Amino acid sequence: MVMEKTYERKMCCKEGVAYFTDHPLGLYVVRGDSMVLLGQIGKDFPAGRMKEVTQKELDELIKDSGSGGLQWDFDNDLTA
């Protein structure tokens, strides 16, 4: 599957609020069985539970939470 105008969303949850920032990826190719269908959140999603922040603010939230964020080692983590 080839997608255009894609974004990577990075998130950190703290005190019941999901803080996020989006990074544009542009053209993105997905192959194999690793496809997921995503859509917009409906009106039933509680307002105020997600807040968009800058990358710098998100880095500070991750540092303060002590979670260290999610780190991927693509050479080892995604092998079949």
Contacts in CASP RR format, 6 or more apart in sequence:
PFRMAT RR
TARGET T0000
AUTHOR 0000-0000-0000
METHOD contacts of the structure
MODEL  1
MVMEKTYERKMCCKEGVAYFTDHPLGLYVVRGDSMVLLGQIGKDFPAGRM
KEVTQKELDELIKDSGSGGLQWDFDNDLTA
1 29 0 8 1.000
1 30 0 8 1.000
1 31 0 8 1.000
1 35 0 8 1.000
2 27 0 8 1.000
2 28 0 8 1.000
2 29 0 8 1.000
2 30 0 8 1.000
3 27 0 8 1.000
3 28 0 8 1.000
3 29 0 8 1.000
3 30 0 8 1.000
4 26 0 8 1.000
4 27 0 8 1.000
4 28 0 8 1.000
5 24 0 8 1.000
5 26 0 8 1.000
6 24 0 8 1.000
6 25 0 8 1.000
6 26 0 8 1.000
6 27 0 8 1.000
6 28 0 8 1.000
7 22 0 8 1.000
7 23 0 8 1.000
7 24 0 8 1.000
7 25 0 8 1.000
8 22 0 8 1.000
8 23 0 8 1.000
8 25 0 8 1.000
9 20 0 8 1.000
9 21 0 8 1.000
9 22 0 8 1.000
9 23 0 8 1.000
10 20 0 8 1.000
10 21 0 8 1.000
10 22 0 8 1.000
10 23 0 8 1.000
10 55 0 8 1.000
10 58 0 8 1.000
11 18 0 8 1.000
11 19 0 8 1.000
11 20 0 8 1.000
12 18 0 8 1.000
12 19 0 8 1.000
12 20 0 8 1.000
12 58 0 8 1.000
12 61 0 8 1.000
12 62 0 8 1.000
12 65 0 8 1.000
12 67 0 8 1.000
12 69 0 8 1.000
13 19 0 8 1.000
14 61 0 8 1.000
14 64 0 8 1.000
14 65 0 8 1.000
16 49 0 8 1.000
17 48 0 8 1.000
17 49 0 8 1.000
17 50 0 8 1.000
17 51 0 8 1.000
18 49 0 8 1.000
18 50 0 8 1.000
18 51 0 8 1.000
19 50 0 8 1.000
19 51 0 8 1.000
19 52 0 8 1.000
19 53 0 8 1.000
19 57 0 8 1.000
19 58 0 8 1.000
19 61 0 8 1.000
20 50 0 8 1.000
20 51 0 8 1.000
20 52 0 8 1.000
20 53 0 8 1.000
20 58 0 8 1.000
21 52 0 8 1.000
21 53 0 8 1.000
21 54 0 8 1.000
21 55 0 8 1.000
21 57 0 8 1.000
21 58 0 8 1.000
22 52 0 8 1.000
23 55 0 8 1.000
41 50 0 8 1.000
53 61 0 8 1.000
62 68 0 8 1.000
62 69 0 8 1.000
72 78 0 8 1.000
END
